[in-house]
Every structure is written in C-alpha cells, then in structure tokens.
Amino acid sequence: MKRPQSITFRLTLFFSTASTVVLIVIGYWVGVAVEMHFEEQDRHELEGKLALIRHTLSKAHSPNDLENVAQRLEDALVGHHGLSISVVGPDRRLLFASPDAALLAPLLEKQSGFDASKSSGAVVWSQDGQVYRGIVAAAATAIPGVAPATAALALNIGHHLDFLAAFRKSLWLAVAIGILLTALLGWIAARRGLAPVRDMAQVARGISASRLENRLTLDSVPVELVELALGFNDMLARLEDSFRRLSDFSSDLAHELRTPISNLMTQTQVALSKARSADEYREVLYSNLEEYDRIARMIGDMLFLAKADNGLIVPHSEPVNLAEEVRQLFDFYEALSEEQGVRLALAGEGGIQGDRLMLRRALGNLLSNAIRHTSRNGMIEVRIDQPAPGEIRLTIENPGETIPPEHLPRLFDRFYRVDASRHRSHEGAGLGLAITRSIVEAHGGKIAVTSGEGQTRFEILFPTRG
C-alpha cells in the first residue's frame, strides 16, 4: 500500500503551488503593464508630432504657403531622434520628408486606400533589423477646396523592446527565485507549525508502563492544537489510571490467591508430617474444601466481571418488583442482622424490567455490606421512589463509620478495601461492590455512594422499561 505523504510535504506543496500561481500571474500582469506603458508612451509621442504637423499645415492659406511647410516642420522637429516623418500633399507631391523617410514605405503600403478623413491605427513592423511603430493620418490645410495632406510618422522602438526583453528576463528570474523562496519558507513554516505534533509524538514514544506521568505543556501549543493536546493529556491520564488499577488488581489478586493457597499448603504439610487416622485426614480435607470453595467463588466472580467488561452480560428481561425482592432479602439476612443488632426498614414501592437473579445478587451485596458496617442498634433504611418520569431510585442508607472522601471514587474497584488491615476472610474477596456496579450498568442504571456525618448511602438509579 502506498504510504501517504507527510502533512509537511502537503502543506509545502500547497503553499508553493499557490505562491507559484500568484507570482506567475503578478509577473505576467507586470510585464503586460510595462509593455502597455511603452505603447501608450509611443502613441502619445506620435500623436503629439501629428498634432504639430496638423498645426503647421493649418497655417497654409494658399499653395505658396505649402512651399514653406518643409522648413517650418524641419525647424519644429529638430532634436527628435528616432522619429521618421513623411508628409504628402493632396496632389501626391512630397511636402516634407525626414532623412530616413524611406523606411515609411511599408507603412504607406499597409495603409494604402485608407480613409483620409480618419487616422489609422498604430502599425508595428521590422525593417533592416529595426522595429518601428507608426501611424498614417490626414492633416488638413486652410486652402479652400483642397483635400487634406497625408502624414506618415514612425518611431524606432528597438530600445523599448530591448528594455522589455531585459526586464522580462529579470522579472521571470525574480519570479523563479520567489517561488523557490516561498517553497523554502513554506517548508519552514510547516515544520515550525507542526512542531507541537512532533512534541506529542516524542511524548508518545516515551510512554511505557513505568513512564505514564509525561504530559504535554500547553504553553507552547498553538490555539488550533489546544483541544488535541488536552485530549492527548486526558488519554495519558486515563492510561496512567488504568495501569495503576491494573497493577493494584494484579497485586490484590496475587494476595487474595496466596492466602487460601498458603492455608492449603500449610494444612496439607501438617497432615503429612506424621501418620494420622482417617477421621483426621477427613477433617483436613473438609478444611481444604472450604478454601477450594473460596477460590472457586473468587474465580467465578472474576469471570463474571470479565464478561461484564466485554459486554457479554445480557440480563434476562422480566418484571421485577424491587420492594418484594428487598423483603425477601430482609428475610434472608434476618439472622445476620439480629446477630449484629441491626434493624431493617423499607419504604416505597417500584418495579423495573430486568434480570431477577442479577438484581437480587446486586441488592444482596449492598445489604450484606451495610449490615457488616452498621453500628450496633442502628437502622438500615431502604427507600424506593420515582424522582422523575421514567426513573426508579433505590437508596440504601446505614449509620456507621464515615468513609473518607479519597476512598469513595475507588470503592467499586475490584479488591479495593477502605481499611486494608481488616481480615480478608471475614469481609470476602472485595469483589461484591464491583459486581454490583456491573449488574446495575448492565441494566442501564447508575450507582453512586456518599458518606458523611456517620451516614453512608448507596443510591441506584434505574430506567423503567416496558
């Protein structure tokens, strides 16, 4: 597959192409403007000399006055180098001719038969290696009944053409240099403009499991890339948090498995240290079975969470009366609550569409957790209400030790405990709240926890369906 061109190359190419088009258009326009300027200059000079000839002939009132026209024109046109003039009278008699008037023959041939009452357009022609621009026009006298004379004028424009050729050469050389400079400046601008992107790439190359603290500094990032830099930093923050959680999870998992396995090894080694009776071996096996059961439950919970993380948990949809499920859980935990000296209370009614067994497991986790952490003679209150149309809220609130704020965001993490010193076999593997959150989210709900002033409250918000 063809590798796409770099952004620097594409920006440079675009900038260079645009600059090339602009410079070529400007160069062409300047060249045409200078050429038109010289044409206009030549036209004004020819028209000025034609006006002088017409003024001179207008003073001729008789045929005798025509004899003096040549001297008058010669005196008036002295010092005008490169100008060729021929004036022919109405009877085809030559009234005036400059020394190089012979070169006007091609002009007169091209304009033969022209309307003497009008001026011809400018004509350009070459002769003997020189280039001329000329006009033919009528010049009337003051003699009654006499037709106008014909004046032919031409300018040697070779020096203008030489200047234009040199100017165009310099102009297009300047355009070529300008194109190269703009291409270079475009490349430099693109490189400097994309420097923050290279900084991001440099930071990305330095990312590893042990170096996730690197961040992009926004001070040097252009306004157009601030959103990208913020998104990149947010991604790094999420990666850092995910790696930290994964590291904690691996550590906690190893610790959780180490305890029952160590118990199994110790009990087995003690049992094998000397000969024992069948009853003693049976007792050891029963003890080992408890540890195996604990490991099996832990693995089952972890598999459930793994499926939930990958969207493989699809709840069975059926009508679930939340109040009825809570009452059944109250009956189930009645012995435990009486042992702890805790009272249970329910207020409100409500139902949703969901998986009855999953919801019972989630509510059971919350209720057993509340019983364990409720102060003696305290009351656990379960409330069900409808805060808004299409929503059902279930709240479990219990008195007890306040959970520090820094622990609340991680309370639903796997294997996480507020007090790591508590005996793990007493509190379980620490997966109950993580499983509860997965079940709630699988039903499209949300769960949150708050704690303060000796009260801890778990709040679940379910959407009502069907």
C-alpha positions as CSV (number, residue, x, y, z in Angstrom):
1,M,0.0,0.0,0.0
2,K,1.3,3.4,-1.0
3,R,2.4,5.4,2.0
4,P,0.6,8.8,2.3
5,Q,2.6,12.0,2.0
6,S,3.5,13.8,5.2
7,I,1.5,16.8,6.3
8,T,4.7,19.0,6.0
9,F,5.1,17.9,2.4
10,R,1.4,18.6,1.5
11,L,1.4,22.0,3.2
12,T,4.6,22.9,1.5
13,L,3.3,21.7,-1.9
14,F,0.0,23.6,-1.4
15,F,1.8,26.8,-0.3
16,S,4.3,26.6,-3.1
17,T,1.7,25.9,-5.7
18,A,-0.5,28.8,-4.5
19,S,2.6,31.1,-4.4
20,T,3.7,30.0,-7.9
21,V,0.3,30.8,-9.4
22,V,0.2,34.2,-7.7
23,L,3.7,35.1,-8.6
24,I,3.2,34.0,-12.3
25,V,0.0,36.0,-12.5
26,I,1.7,39.0,-11.0
27,G,4.8,38.6,-13.2
28,Y,2.6,38.3,-16.3
29,W,0.5,41.3,-15.3
30,V,3.6,43.5,-14.6
31,G,5.1,42.5,-17.9
32,V,1.9,43.4,-19.8
33,A,1.5,46.6,-17.8
34,V,5.1,47.8,-18.7
35,E,4.6,46.9,-22.4
36,M,1.3,48.8,-22.4
37,H,3.1,51.7,-20.8
38,F,5.6,51.9,-23.6
39,E,2.9,51.5,-26.2
40,E,1.0,54.4,-24.6
41,Q,4.2,56.5,-24.4
42,D,4.9,55.9,-28.1
43,R,1.3,56.7,-29.0
44,H,1.4,59.9,-27.1
45,E,4.6,60.9,-28.8
46,L,3.3,60.1,-32.3
47,E,0.0,61.9,-31.6
48,G,2.0,64.9,-30.3
49,K,4.1,65.1,-33.5
50,L,0.9,64.6,-35.6
51,A,-0.7,67.5,-33.8
52,L,2.3,69.6,-34.6
53,I,2.2,68.7,-38.3
54,R,-1.6,69.5,-38.4
55,H,-1.0,72.8,-36.7
56,T,1.7,73.7,-39.2
57,L,-0.4,72.8,-42.2
58,S,-3.4,74.6,-40.8
59,K,-1.5,77.9,-41.3
60,A,-1.2,77.3,-45.1
61,H,-3.8,79.6,-46.7
62,S,-2.5,79.3,-50.3
63,P,-0.5,77.0,-52.5
64,N,2.5,79.2,-52.0
65,D,2.3,78.7,-48.2
66,L,2.8,74.9,-48.8
67,E,6.3,75.7,-50.1
68,N,7.3,76.9,-46.6
69,V,5.9,73.8,-44.8
70,A,9.1,71.8,-45.1
71,Q,11.2,74.5,-43.5
72,R,8.7,75.0,-40.7
73,L,8.4,71.3,-39.9
74,E,12.2,70.9,-40.0
75,D,12.6,73.7,-37.5
76,A,9.8,72.3,-35.3
77,L,11.0,68.7,-35.3
78,V,14.7,69.3,-34.8
79,G,16.2,67.2,-32.0
80,H,13.6,64.4,-32.2
81,H,15.9,61.4,-32.8
82,G,14.4,58.1,-33.9
83,L,11.4,59.9,-35.5
84,S,10.7,59.4,-39.2
85,I,8.1,61.7,-40.9
86,S,6.7,61.9,-44.4
87,V,4.0,64.5,-45.5
88,V,2.4,64.1,-48.9
89,G,0.2,66.9,-50.3
90,P,-3.2,66.4,-52.0
91,D,-1.6,66.2,-55.4
92,R,0.8,63.4,-54.2
93,R,3.6,66.0,-54.0
94,L,6.0,65.4,-51.2
95,L,5.8,68.3,-48.8
96,F,8.2,67.1,-46.2
97,A,10.4,64.1,-45.6
98,S,12.9,63.3,-42.8
99,P,16.3,61.9,-43.8
100,D,15.1,58.3,-43.2
101,A,11.6,58.7,-44.6
102,A,12.3,55.8,-47.0
103,L,11.6,53.3,-44.2
104,L,8.0,54.6,-44.1
105,A,7.2,52.8,-47.4
106,P,5.9,49.6,-45.8
107,L,3.7,51.7,-43.5
108,L,2.2,53.6,-46.5
109,E,1.7,50.3,-48.4
110,K,-0.1,48.7,-45.5
111,Q,-2.3,51.8,-45.2
112,S,-3.0,52.3,-48.9
113,G,-6.6,53.1,-49.6
114,F,-7.3,54.3,-46.0
115,D,-9.9,56.9,-45.4
116,A,-8.1,60.2,-45.4
117,S,-10.6,61.8,-43.1
118,K,-9.6,59.4,-40.3
119,S,-6.4,58.4,-38.6
120,S,-5.1,54.8,-38.9
121,G,-4.3,52.6,-36.0
122,A,-0.7,52.1,-35.0
123,V,1.3,49.6,-37.1
124,V,4.4,47.8,-35.9
125,W,6.9,46.3,-38.5
126,S,10.5,45.3,-38.8
127,Q,13.0,46.6,-41.4
128,D,16.8,46.2,-41.6
129,G,16.9,44.7,-38.1
130,Q,15.0,47.5,-36.5
131,V,11.4,47.6,-35.2
132,Y,9.1,50.6,-35.8
133,R,5.7,51.7,-34.7
134,G,3.9,54.2,-37.0
135,I,0.6,55.8,-37.9
136,V,-0.9,57.4,-41.0
137,A,-3.3,60.3,-40.6
138,A,-4.8,63.2,-42.6
139,A,-3.6,66.8,-42.0
140,A,-5.9,69.5,-43.5
141,T,-4.7,72.8,-44.8
142,A,-6.6,76.2,-44.7
143,I,-6.6,76.3,-48.6
144,P,-10.3,76.3,-49.8
145,G,-11.3,73.3,-51.9
146,V,-8.0,71.4,-51.4
147,A,-8.0,67.9,-50.0
148,P,-6.1,67.1,-46.7
149,A,-2.5,66.1,-46.9
150,T,-1.3,62.6,-45.7
151,A,1.2,62.4,-42.8
152,A,3.1,59.2,-42.0
153,L,5.0,59.1,-38.7
154,A,7.1,56.3,-37.2
155,L,9.2,55.7,-34.1
156,N,12.1,53.4,-33.7
157,I,11.0,51.3,-30.7
158,G,14.1,49.0,-30.7
159,H,15.4,50.4,-27.4
160,H,12.0,49.9,-25.8
161,L,11.9,46.3,-26.9
162,D,15.5,45.7,-25.7
163,F,14.5,47.1,-22.3
164,L,11.3,45.0,-22.2
165,A,13.4,41.8,-23.1
166,A,15.8,42.5,-20.3
167,F,13.0,43.5,-17.9
168,R,11.1,40.2,-18.6
169,K,14.3,38.2,-18.1
170,S,14.9,39.9,-14.8
171,L,11.2,39.6,-13.9
172,W,10.9,35.9,-14.5
173,L,14.2,35.3,-12.8
174,A,12.8,37.1,-9.8
175,V,9.6,35.1,-10.0
176,A,11.6,31.8,-10.1
177,I,13.7,32.9,-7.1
178,G,10.5,34.0,-5.4
179,I,8.9,30.6,-6.0
180,L,12.0,28.8,-4.5
181,L,12.0,31.2,-1.5
182,T,8.3,30.7,-0.9
183,A,8.7,27.0,-1.1
184,L,11.5,27.1,1.4
185,L,9.6,29.5,3.7
186,G,6.5,27.3,3.3
187,W,8.5,24.2,4.4
188,I,10.0,26.1,7.4
189,A,6.6,27.4,8.4
190,A,5.0,23.9,8.1
191,R,7.8,22.4,10.1
192,R,7.5,25.0,12.8
193,G,3.8,24.9,12.8
194,L,3.8,21.1,13.2
195,A,6.4,21.2,16.0
196,P,3.7,20.6,18.7
197,V,2.6,17.5,16.8
198,R,6.2,16.2,16.9
199,D,6.3,17.0,20.6
200,M,3.2,14.8,21.0
201,A,4.9,12.1,19.0
202,Q,8.0,12.4,21.2
203,V,5.9,12.2,24.4
204,A,4.1,9.2,22.9
205,R,7.4,7.5,22.1
206,G,8.5,7.9,25.7
207,I,5.3,6.3,27.1
208,S,5.8,3.0,28.9
209,A,4.1,1.2,31.8
210,S,6.6,2.8,34.1
211,R,6.5,6.3,32.5
212,L,2.9,7.4,32.2
213,E,3.4,10.7,34.1
214,N,4.6,12.6,31.0
215,R,2.3,15.4,29.8
216,L,2.2,18.0,27.0
217,T,2.8,21.6,28.2
218,L,0.1,23.8,26.8
219,D,2.2,27.0,26.9
220,S,3.9,26.2,23.6
221,V,0.9,24.7,21.8
222,P,-0.9,26.8,19.2
223,V,-4.6,27.6,19.8
224,E,-5.6,25.3,17.0
225,L,-4.0,22.3,18.7
226,V,-5.0,23.0,22.3
227,E,-8.0,20.7,22.1
228,L,-5.8,17.9,20.6
229,A,-3.2,18.5,23.4
230,L,-5.9,18.4,26.1
231,G,-7.3,15.2,24.6
232,F,-3.8,13.7,24.5
233,N,-3.2,14.6,28.1
234,D,-6.6,13.2,29.1
235,M,-5.8,10.0,27.3
236,L,-2.4,9.7,29.1
237,A,-4.2,10.4,32.4
238,R,-6.7,7.6,31.7
239,L,-3.9,5.3,30.7
240,E,-2.0,6.1,33.8
241,D,-5.1,5.4,36.0
242,S,-5.8,2.2,34.1
243,F,-2.3,0.9,34.5
244,R,-2.3,1.8,38.2
245,R,-5.6,0.0,38.7
246,L,-4.3,-3.0,36.7
247,S,-1.2,-3.1,38.9
248,D,-3.2,-2.8,42.0
249,F,-5.6,-5.5,40.7
250,S,-2.7,-7.9,40.0
251,S,-1.2,-7.3,43.4
252,D,-4.5,-7.8,45.2
253,L,-5.3,-10.9,43.1
254,A,-2.0,-12.4,44.0
255,H,-2.6,-11.6,47.7
256,E,-6.1,-13.0,47.6
257,L,-5.0,-16.2,46.0
258,R,-1.9,-16.5,48.1
259,T,-3.9,-16.7,51.4
260,P,-6.0,-19.7,50.6
261,I,-3.2,-21.5,48.8
262,S,-0.9,-20.9,51.7
263,N,-3.6,-22.3,54.0
264,L,-3.9,-25.4,51.8
265,M,-0.2,-26.0,51.7
266,T,0.2,-25.5,55.5
267,Q,-2.7,-27.8,56.3
268,T,-1.5,-30.4,53.9
269,Q,2.1,-30.3,55.2
270,V,0.9,-30.6,58.8
271,A,-1.3,-33.5,57.8
272,L,1.6,-35.3,56.1
273,S,4.1,-34.6,58.8
274,K,3.1,-37.8,60.6
275,A,0.7,-40.7,60.3
276,R,-2.9,-39.8,61.1
277,S,-6.2,-41.5,61.4
278,A,-8.9,-41.5,58.7
279,D,-11.0,-39.0,60.7
280,E,-8.1,-36.6,61.0
281,Y,-7.4,-36.8,57.2
282,R,-11.2,-36.3,56.6
283,E,-11.1,-33.2,58.8
284,V,-8.1,-31.8,56.8
285,L,-9.9,-32.5,53.5
286,Y,-13.1,-30.7,54.7
287,S,-11.0,-27.7,55.8
288,N,-9.3,-27.8,52.3
289,L,-12.7,-27.9,50.7
290,E,-13.6,-24.6,52.3
291,E,-10.6,-23.0,50.8
292,Y,-11.3,-24.5,47.4
293,D,-14.8,-23.2,47.6
294,R,-13.5,-19.7,48.4
295,I,-11.1,-19.9,45.5
296,A,-13.9,-21.1,43.2
297,R,-16.2,-18.3,44.2
298,M,-13.4,-15.7,43.6
299,I,-12.7,-17.1,40.2
300,G,-16.4,-17.2,39.4
301,D,-16.8,-13.5,40.4
302,M,-13.8,-12.6,38.3
303,L,-15.2,-14.4,35.3
304,F,-18.5,-12.5,35.8
305,L,-16.7,-9.2,35.9
306,A,-14.6,-10.1,32.8
307,K,-17.8,-10.8,30.9
308,A,-19.3,-7.6,32.1
309,D,-16.3,-5.6,31.0
310,N,-16.6,-7.1,27.5
311,G,-20.4,-6.6,27.2
312,L,-21.1,-10.3,27.4
313,I,-23.6,-10.0,30.3
314,V,-27.1,-9.7,28.8
315,P,-29.8,-9.5,31.5
316,H,-32.9,-11.6,31.1
317,S,-35.8,-9.1,30.9
318,E,-38.8,-9.8,33.2
319,P,-40.9,-7.6,35.5
320,V,-39.1,-7.2,38.8
321,N,-40.8,-5.8,41.9
322,L,-37.9,-4.2,43.8
323,A,-39.8,-3.9,47.1
324,E,-40.7,-7.6,47.0
325,E,-37.0,-8.5,46.3
326,V,-35.9,-6.3,49.2
327,R,-38.4,-8.0,51.6
328,Q,-37.1,-11.4,50.6
329,L,-33.5,-10.3,51.3
330,F,-34.6,-8.9,54.6
331,D,-35.9,-12.4,55.5
332,F,-32.6,-14.0,54.2
333,Y,-30.4,-11.7,56.3
334,E,-32.7,-11.6,59.3
335,A,-30.4,-13.9,61.4
336,L,-27.3,-11.9,60.5
337,S,-29.0,-8.6,61.2
338,E,-30.2,-9.8,64.6
339,E,-26.7,-11.1,65.4
340,Q,-25.3,-7.6,64.6
341,G,-28.1,-5.9,66.5
342,V,-29.2,-4.1,63.3
343,R,-32.8,-3.2,62.3
344,L,-34.0,-3.2,58.7
345,A,-36.7,-0.9,57.2
346,L,-38.2,-0.5,53.8
347,A,-40.2,2.4,52.4
348,G,-41.8,2.8,49.0
349,E,-42.7,0.6,46.0
350,G,-41.4,0.3,42.5
351,G,-40.6,-2.1,39.7
352,I,-38.5,-2.3,36.6
353,Q,-37.8,-4.7,33.7
354,G,-34.6,-6.7,34.4
355,D,-32.9,-9.9,35.5
356,R,-34.4,-11.0,38.8
357,L,-31.4,-13.1,39.9
358,M,-28.8,-10.5,38.9
359,L,-30.7,-7.7,40.7
360,R,-31.1,-9.9,43.8
361,R,-27.4,-10.5,43.8
362,A,-26.6,-6.8,43.5
363,L,-29.0,-5.8,46.2
364,G,-27.8,-8.6,48.4
365,N,-24.2,-7.4,48.1
366,L,-25.3,-3.9,49.2
367,L,-27.4,-5.1,52.0
368,S,-24.8,-7.5,53.5
369,N,-22.2,-4.8,53.2
370,A,-24.5,-2.4,55.0
371,I,-25.2,-4.9,57.8
372,R,-21.5,-5.5,58.4
373,H,-20.7,-1.8,58.7
374,T,-23.7,-0.6,60.6
375,S,-23.3,0.5,64.2
376,R,-25.0,-1.8,66.8
377,N,-28.6,-0.9,67.4
378,G,-28.5,1.1,64.1
379,M,-31.2,1.0,61.4
380,I,-30.6,0.3,57.7
381,E,-33.2,2.2,55.6
382,V,-34.1,1.1,52.1
383,R,-36.2,3.6,50.1
384,I,-37.7,3.2,46.7
385,D,-39.1,6.2,44.8
386,Q,-39.5,7.8,41.4
387,P,-37.5,11.0,41.2
388,A,-38.6,11.7,37.6
389,P,-40.7,10.1,34.9
390,G,-39.0,7.0,33.5
391,E,-36.7,6.6,36.5
392,I,-36.7,4.4,39.7
393,R,-34.4,5.2,42.5
394,L,-33.4,2.7,45.2
395,T,-31.4,4.0,48.2
396,I,-29.7,2.0,51.0
397,E,-28.6,4.1,53.9
398,N,-26.9,2.9,57.1
399,P,-25.3,4.6,60.1
400,G,-21.6,3.8,60.7
401,E,-18.1,4.9,60.3
402,T,-17.8,7.7,57.7
403,I,-15.8,6.7,54.6
404,P,-13.0,9.2,53.9
405,P,-13.7,11.2,50.7
406,E,-10.5,10.0,49.0
407,H,-11.8,6.4,49.1
408,L,-15.2,7.0,47.6
409,P,-14.1,7.1,43.9
410,R,-12.4,3.7,44.2
411,L,-15.0,2.0,46.3
412,F,-16.3,0.0,43.3
413,D,-12.8,-1.1,42.2
414,R,-12.0,-4.8,42.4
415,F,-10.3,-6.0,45.6
416,Y,-10.4,-2.4,47.0
417,R,-10.9,-2.0,50.7
418,V,-11.1,1.2,52.7
419,D,-9.2,-0.4,55.6
420,A,-6.6,-2.8,54.2
421,S,-5.9,-4.1,57.7
422,R,-9.3,-5.8,58.1
423,H,-9.3,-9.6,58.0
424,R,-10.0,-10.6,54.4
425,S,-11.6,-13.9,55.2
426,H,-14.2,-12.0,57.2
427,E,-15.0,-9.5,54.5
428,G,-14.7,-11.6,51.4
429,A,-12.5,-11.0,48.4
430,G,-13.6,-7.4,47.8
431,L,-15.4,-8.0,44.6
432,G,-19.0,-7.5,45.8
433,L,-19.3,-3.8,45.0
434,A,-17.6,-4.2,41.7
435,I,-20.1,-6.9,40.7
436,T,-22.9,-4.7,41.9
437,R,-21.9,-1.9,39.7
438,S,-21.5,-4.2,36.7
439,I,-25.0,-5.6,37.2
440,V,-26.5,-2.1,37.6
441,E,-24.8,-0.8,34.5
442,A,-25.9,-3.9,32.5
443,H,-29.4,-2.8,33.3
444,G,-28.7,0.7,32.0
445,G,-28.6,2.2,35.5
446,K,-26.1,4.2,37.6
447,I,-24.8,3.7,41.1
448,A,-23.2,6.2,43.4
449,V,-22.1,6.4,47.0
450,T,-21.9,9.3,49.5
451,S,-20.7,9.3,53.1
452,G,-20.7,11.9,55.8
453,E,-21.7,12.7,59.4
454,G,-21.8,9.0,60.3
455,Q,-24.2,8.0,57.4
456,T,-23.3,6.1,54.3
457,R,-25.7,6.0,51.4
458,F,-25.7,3.9,48.2
459,E,-28.1,5.2,45.5
460,I,-29.1,3.3,42.4
461,L,-30.9,4.9,39.5
462,F,-32.7,2.5,37.1
463,P,-34.5,3.4,33.9
464,T,-38.0,2.0,33.7
465,R,-38.6,-0.1,30.6
466,G,-41.8,-1.7,29.3
